[in-house]
């Protein structure tokens, strides 16, 4: 009878160990899955932060480009007006040949046309 009891205990102990291992194995897998999910969520958070930074840099670059375009347009307009003004004043000072006056007028008209095109681009 003693051997029967020992054998029964071994069987019961083995079954208990098997049940414990079968319960621990899924728990370990769940823990690993949770750790992986946490790691992935951290990566996503890092990528979202980086994306926000890149978007802010892009907005800043676009604003700077717009300011540069506006400054360029303003400089082109001022230069065209200066050329037109100079051409008109040359034409007034020279009462000489008609071809010179015609060239100055043409240059003035061209400068005014450039200024108008710049204004249209706005």
C-alpha positions in Angstrom: 0.0 0.0 0.0 2.9 2.3 0.7 4.1 2.0 -2.8 0.7 2.7 -4.2 0.5 5.9 -2.1 4.0 7.0 -3.3 3.0 6.3 -6.9 -0.2 8.2 -6.5 1.7 11.2 -5.0 4.1 11.2 -7.8 1.3 11.1 -10.3 -0.5 13.8 -8.5 2.7 15.8 -8.1 3.5 15.4 -11.8 0.1 16.4 -12.8 0.3 19.4 -10.5 3.6 20.4 -12.0 2.3 20.0 -15.5 -0.8 22.1 -14.7 1.5 24.7 -13.1 3.8 24.8 -16.2 0.8 24.9 -18.6 -0.5 27.9 -16.6 2.9 29.7 -16.3 3.8 29.3 -20.0 0.8 31.3 -21.3 1.4 33.9 -18.6 5.0 34.2 -19.7 3.8 34.5 -23.3 1.4 37.2 -22.3 4.1 39.1 -20.4 6.4 38.9 -23.4 3.5 40.1 -25.6 2.8 43.0 -23.2 6.5 43.9 -23.2 6.6 43.9 -27.0 3.4 46.0 -27.1 4.9 48.5 -24.7 8.1 48.6 -26.8 6.1 49.2 -30.0 4.0 51.9 -28.3 7.2 53.6 -27.2 8.6 53.5 -30.8 5.3 54.9 -32.1 5.4 57.7 -29.6 9.0 58.5 -30.6 8.1 58.5 -34.3 5.1 60.8 -33.6 7.3 63.2 -31.7 9.8 63.2 -34.6 7.0 63.7 -37.1 5.7 66.7 -35.1 9.3 68.2 -35.1 9.7 67.7 -38.8 6.3 69.3 -39.5 7.3 72.3 -37.4 10.6 72.6 -39.3 8.7 72.3 -42.6 6.3 75.1 -41.6 9.3 77.3 -40.5 11.1 76.6 -43.8 8.0 77.4 -45.8 7.4 80.7 -43.9 11.1 81.6 -44.5 10.8 80.8 -48.2 7.6 83.0 -48.4 9.5 85.9 -46.7 12.4 85.5 -49.1 10.1 85.5 -52.1 8.3 88.6 -50.8 11.7 90.4 -50.3 12.9 89.4 -53.7 9.6 90.6 -55.3 9.9 93.9 -53.4 13.6 94.3 -54.5 12.7 93.5 -58.2 9.8 96.0 -58.1 12.0 98.7 -56.6 14.7 98.0 -59.2 12.2 98.2 -62.0 10.8 101.4 -60.7 14.3 102.9 -60.4 15.2 101.9 -64.0 11.9 103.4 -65.2 12.5 106.6 -63.3 16.1 106.8 -64.6 15.0 106.2 -68.1 12.3 108.9 -67.9 14.8 111.4 -66.4 17.3 110.6 -69.2 14.7 111.2 -71.8 13.9 114.6 -70.3 17.5 115.6 -70.1 18.2 114.7 -73.6 16.4 116.6 -76.2 18.8 115.2 -78.8 18.1 112.5 -81.2 14.8 110.7 -81.4 16.5 107.3 -81.4 18.0 107.9 -77.9 14.7 109.1 -76.6 13.0 106.1 -78.1 15.5 103.7 -76.5 15.0 105.4 -73.1 11.3 105.2 -73.5 11.5 101.5 -74.5 13.7 100.7 -71.5 11.3 102.5 -69.2 8.3 100.7 -70.7 10.2 97.4 -70.3 10.9 98.2 -66.6 7.3 99.1 -66.0 6.2 95.9 -67.6 8.5 93.9 -65.4 7.2 95.7 -62.3 3.6 95.0 -63.4 4.4 91.3 -63.9 5.9 91.1 -60.4 2.8 92.8 -59.0 0.6 90.3 -60.8 2.5 87.4 -59.2 1.3 88.4 -55.8 
